[in-house]
Amino acid sequence: MADRAVQVASAEGGTVMTFHNADVAGDKFVYATDVCIVVRNNHTAAQTVTVNVPPNATSVLDRTKGALSKQSIVLSVPASGQAVIPPLPVIFRNTTDGNKVSLTYSAVTALSVAFVKVK
């Protein structure tokens, strides 16, 4: 899995995003409450991006409902399409892996990702 840096976009001036080719083993980045995931699919077929719930955080305790399971986010990005995954809840950070969030892909042909926070 490839470790990716989070880019900072200025709220006043914007930024030109740097996209990384999706890694066949997946990608990960350090969790922050204000990071968006931007996906660009230049392939002729849809591809799936999965934001994985870490194994140490598969349930959340709710005061009224008890233990609730949290599912991974699975998003199909259409052919020649883009997608944005908004900032994630804290449960997606893996505390046993440096507070990183991991992504996996159904395929990586012509698929690229960027991780951006706005300041």
Salt bridges, closest charged atoms under 4 A:
ASP3 OD1 - LYS100 NZ 3.12
ASP27 OD1 - ARG4 NE 2.86
ASP97 OD2 - LYS28 NZ 2.93
